[in-house]
Amino acid sequence: MGGPTSADEPSTVPDALRAVGHPGVEPPRRPVLRKGDATLVTLATLGADPRLVWHGLWLCPGSTRALGPAVAVSGVPGRATMPSPTGPLVDLITASSLSLLDRLEGIGVRLDTLEAAVEPPPLGELSGVQRELVLVRKHLFRLELLLAELDGPLARTFPGIDGARAELSVGFARSAQMAVGLQQSARDLLALRSAAEANRLADTANALGRTSNEIAALANTSNLRMLGVAYVALALALISAVVLIPNTGATILGMPSASWVPGLWVDVILVVLAIVPAVVVFSRGWVRRLLRGWGEFERRSAEGLAGLPEIAPEDAARPTEAERLIRPRP
């Protein structure tokens, strides 16, 4: 299948991509595309802004056309005597390599600034640097593939390329080495940022642990004090029962309806009601032990009441720092 005629030759990179059957308007990772006798070489230059400028060379039998904005003539030795299309290809490779090197130098300046800062750089800044490095390495990979193809059959399409290939490979190796070094610097800064975040999270976890321990200690103390209060209440209930039974009997026997009961029986009944409950209650061993510990229970109850802080109503809505750590956000 033959290439397109001169009238059908593309004039832009997207036109050339469609001519070789590539879908989309951006070239693939392969810098060299072929269809029949036509060959398309695409490379990009990077400016000061993130935008890419695509350049290309369209080659078909007896015709060579440069696509995209023109690039400067390179200073590669022997460039002036190189025939077409070798000269334009050398200019394109040199321009792309120099633009990548300039971008890498700009990234290096940013990394030097970040490394000189006292605090580790924010993740957003490091992410931007990483994205730029990924972009540069992507186009370095395209240059590497193109130089590899120039070592093979593609060299026949560009006569005289052998003399410039060594110089072009040196420029590519310099950019690739710088990209590797900057990538490592970015990784080191990211590790520092990650360590700082890990330390901050550890400090927060330690603060939460201290608060949790304080809460547990307060809960244990509160339980002990409440147990003392419960023992005091139980002892008071037992004593009240012993006192209440004879009082209730005396109240009943003192009513007019009980006037028929002889006075002797009233005295006997009241003595029995006073003695029997006291004997039944205070003869139990656990009751005696409870009463012997009265002083300790009373002290615990006093501690519990004294440990309850008085908080003004206007201060209740203002949580302390420890409460902020455990209180969920609305």
C-alpha positions in Angstrom: 0.0 0.0 0.0 1.5 3.3 -1.0 1.7 6.5 1.0 -0.5 9.5 0.3 0.2 11.8 -2.6 1.6 15.3 -2.0 -1.9 16.7 -2.2 -3.0 14.4 0.5 0.0 15.0 2.8 -1.1 16.1 6.3 -0.2 19.5 7.5 -0.7 19.0 11.3 0.2 16.3 13.8 -3.5 15.3 14.3 -3.9 15.0 10.5 -0.9 12.8 10.3 -2.1 10.6 13.2 -5.4 10.1 11.3 -3.5 9.4 8.1 -1.6 6.5 9.8 -4.8 5.2 11.4 -4.2 6.3 15.0 -7.3 7.2 16.9 -7.2 10.3 19.0 -5.4 13.6 18.7 -2.4 12.9 20.9 0.4 10.6 19.7 0.9 7.2 21.5 3.9 6.3 23.5 5.6 5.0 20.3 7.3 7.9 18.6 7.4 6.2 15.2 4.2 5.2 13.4 4.1 3.7 9.9 1.4 3.0 7.3 2.5 1.6 4.0 5.4 3.7 2.7 4.6 6.7 5.0 6.4 7.2 8.3 5.4 9.6 11.1 7.9 10.6 13.8 6.4 12.6 16.7 8.1 14.3 19.6 7.0 17.0 22.1 8.7 20.0 23.6 7.9 21.3 27.1 7.7 25.0 27.7 7.6 26.9 31.0 3.9 26.1 31.5 2.5 22.5 31.7 1.3 22.6 28.1 3.0 20.3 25.5 3.8 21.4 22.0 3.8 18.4 19.6 6.1 18.3 16.6 6.4 15.7 13.8 8.1 14.7 10.7 6.0 13.2 7.9 8.0 11.1 5.5 6.9 9.4 2.3 8.9 8.5 -0.8 10.4 11.6 -2.3 8.8 14.0 0.3 9.5 15.2 3.9 7.3 17.6 5.8 7.8 19.1 9.2 4.6 19.3 11.3 3.9 21.7 14.1 5.8 24.8 15.2 9.3 25.1 13.8 12.3 24.3 16.1 15.7 25.9 16.3 18.6 24.5 14.3 20.7 22.3 16.6 24.3 22.8 17.3 25.2 19.1 16.8 28.5 18.8 15.0 28.0 18.2 11.3 24.4 19.5 11.3 25.1 21.9 8.4 26.0 19.1 6.1 23.2 16.7 7.0 20.7 16.0 4.2 17.0 16.1 4.7 15.2 14.5 6.5 18.2 13.8 8.8 18.8 17.4 9.7 15.2 18.2 10.7 15.1 15.0 12.8 18.3 16.0 14.6 16.9 19.4 15.3 13.6 17.9 16.6 15.4 15.4 18.9 17.7 18.2 20.2 14.9 20.6 20.9 12.8 18.0 22.7 15.8 16.9 24.8 16.7 20.4 25.7 13.2 21.3 26.7 13.0 18.2 28.9 16.4 19.2 30.5 15.1 22.7 31.1 12.0 21.3 32.8 14.1 19.0 34.9 16.3 22.0 36.0 13.2 23.9 37.0 12.0 20.9 39.0 15.4 20.7 40.6 15.2 24.3 41.8 11.8 23.6 43.3 13.1 20.5 45.1 16.1 22.5 46.4 13.7 25.1 47.9 11.6 22.4 49.5 14.6 20.6 50.9 15.9 23.8 52.4 12.7 24.4 54.3 12.6 23.7 58.0 9.3 21.9 57.9 8.7 19.0 55.5 6.8 20.2 52.4 3.0 19.7 52.1 1.7 16.7 50.2 0.1 18.9 47.6 3.4 20.5 46.6 5.1 17.1 46.4 2.3 15.7 44.3 2.8 18.5 41.8 6.5 17.8 41.6 5.8 14.0 41.1 3.3 14.7 38.3 5.9 16.9 36.5 8.5 14.2 36.9 6.1 11.6 35.5 5.4 13.8 32.5 9.1 14.3 31.8 10.0 10.6 32.2 7.2 9.8 29.8 8.8 11.9 27.1 12.2 10.7 28.0 10.9 7.2 27.3 9.7 8.3 23.8 13.2 9.7 23.1 14.8 6.4 24.3 12.5 4.4 21.9 13.3 6.8 19.0 17.1 6.5 19.6 16.8 2.7 19.8 15.0 2.6 16.4 17.7 4.8 14.9 20.1 2.0 15.8 18.0 -0.3 13.7 16.3 -0.3 10.3 15.0 3.3 10.8 18.6 4.5 10.3 18.3 3.9 6.6 15.5 6.4 6.4 17.8 9.1 7.8 21.2 9.0 6.0 24.1 10.4 8.0 22.4 9.9 11.3 25.3 7.7 12.6 27.6 10.7 13.2 24.9 12.5 15.3 23.5 9.5 17.2 26.3 9.5 19.7 25.8 13.2 20.6 22.1 12.7 20.8 22.5 9.7 23.1 24.8 11.7 25.4 22.1 14.4 25.8 19.5 11.9 26.5 21.6 10.1 29.1 22.2 13.4 30.8 18.5 14.1 31.1 17.7 10.6 32.1 20.3 10.6 34.9 19.0 13.9 36.2 15.4 12.6 36.1 16.5 9.6 38.2 18.2 11.8 40.8 15.3 14.2 41.1 12.9 11.3 41.4 14.9 10.0 44.3 15.0 13.4 46.0 11.2 13.6 45.6 10.9 10.2 47.2 13.1 11.3 50.1 10.9 14.4 50.7 7.8 12.3 50.5 9.3 9.9 53.1 10.0 12.9 55.4 6.5 14.1 54.9 5.1 10.7 55.7 7.3 10.4 58.8 6.0 13.8 60.0 2.4 12.8 59.4 3.1 9.5 61.2 4.6 11.3 64.2 1.6 13.6 64.3 -0.8 10.7 64.3 1.3 9.0 67.0 1.1 12.1 69.2 -2.6 12.2 68.7 -2.9 8.5 69.5 -0.8 9.0 72.6 -3.0 11.9 73.7 -6.1 9.7 73.1 -4.5 6.9 75.1 -3.7 9.2 78.0 -7.3 10.6 77.9 -8.6 7.0 77.8 -6.5 6.0 80.8 -7.7 9.1 82.7 -11.3 8.2 81.9 -10.7 4.6 83.1 -9.1 5.8 86.3 -12.0 8.1 86.9 -14.4 5.4 86.2 -12.7 3.0 88.6 -12.6 5.7 91.3 -16.2 6.5 90.7 -17.2 2.9 91.0 -15.4 2.5 94.3 -17.0 5.7 95.6 -20.4 4.6 94.4 -19.9 1.2 96.1 -19.2 3.1 99.4 -22.4 5.1 98.9 -24.3 1.9 98.3 -23.0 0.3 101.4 -23.9 3.3 103.5 -27.4 3.3 102.0 -27.7 -0.4 102.8 -26.6 0.0 106.4 -29.0 2.9 106.8 -31.8 0.8 105.3 -31.1 -2.0 107.8 -31.0 0.3 110.8 -34.2 2.0 109.5 -35.9 -1.3 109.3 -34.9 -2.2 112.9 -36.2 1.2 114.1 -39.3 1.3 111.9 -40.8 -2.0 113.0 -41.3 -1.1 116.7 -42.3 2.4 115.8 -44.9 1.1 113.5 -46.1 -1.3 116.2 -46.3 1.5 118.8 -48.2 3.6 116.4 -50.8 0.9 115.7 -51.2 0.0 119.4 -51.5 3.7 120.4 -54.6 4.2 118.2 -58.0 4.4 119.8 -59.1 1.2 118.0 -56.5 -0.7 120.0 -57.7 0.4 123.4 -59.0 -3.0 124.2 -55.5 -4.5 124.3 -54.3 -4.7 127.9 -51.4 -2.5 128.9 -49.2 -5.5 129.8 -49.6 -7.0 126.3 -48.8 -3.7 124.8 -45.5 -3.6 126.6 -44.7 -7.2 125.7 -45.5 -6.6 122.1 -43.4 -3.5 121.9 -40.4 -5.2 123.6 -40.7 -8.1 121.2 -40.9 -5.8 118.2 -37.9 -3.9 119.4 -35.7 -7.0 120.2 -36.6 -9.5 117.5 -35.8 -7.4 114.4 -32.6 -6.2 116.1 -31.5 -9.7 116.9 -32.4 -11.0 113.4 -30.6 -8.2 111.6 -27.5 -7.8 113.7 -27.0 -11.5 114.2 -26.0 -11.8 110.6 -22.3 -11.9 110.0 -22.3 -9.9 106.8 -24.3 -7.1 108.7 -21.7 -7.0 111.4 -18.9 -6.8 108.8 -20.8 -4.1 107.0 -21.1 -2.1 110.2 -17.5 -2.5 111.1 -16.5 -1.0 107.7 -18.8 2.0 108.2 -15.9 4.4 108.7 -14.3 3.4 105.4 -17.6 3.5 103.5 -18.3 7.0 104.9 -14.9 8.2 103.9 -15.4 6.9 100.3 -18.7 8.6 100.1 -17.2 11.9 101.3 -14.5 11.6 98.7 -17.1 10.9 96.0 -19.0 14.0 96.9 -15.9 16.1 97.2 -14.7 14.9 93.8 -17.7 16.2 92.0 -16.7 19.6 90.5 -19.1 22.5 90.4 -19.5 23.7 86.8 -21.1 27.0 86.0 -23.9 26.7 83.4 -22.0 29.0 80.9 -18.9 26.7 81.1 -20.8 23.5 80.4 -20.9 24.2 76.7 -17.2 24.8 76.5 -15.4 21.4 76.3 -11.8 21.0 77.6 -9.0 20.0 75.3 -9.3 16.3 76.4 -13.0 16.4 75.6 -12.3 17.7 72.1 -10.2 14.6 71.4 -13.1 12.3 72.2 -16.1 14.3 71.4 -17.4 13.7 67.8 -17.7 16.6 65.5 -21.3 17.6 64.6 
